[in-house]
Amino acid sequence: MDCSGLVNISECWGVRMVQMTCMTTKQKFEVETPEVVVLNNGRYAYRAKCPWTGAGGKELYAFKFASTTAHQEHVARQNPSTSFSEHSTEQDFASEEEA
């Protein structure tokens, strides 16, 4: 892959830097390719461990809303052998059961 024409090198290497805010300490920090999770309301969010600890050494986590594309990229990184076009639909399963 040729990266010479890109202004942002992260586009070339697939690295996504996301600026997060630890809500407990109110301090900002950057995370390289954070985990993307699905919240209870169905929306996607970046989730990263804060570099600071809370009272009693408690681990703190920061969340920031993410796009559907970010979630798809995260899933693709977790399962590099599976692409989205390979997944079967419910209609495919129904037709296989009838045969």
Order of alpha helices (4+ residues) and beta strands (2+ residues): alpha-beta-beta-beta-beta-beta-alpha-alpha
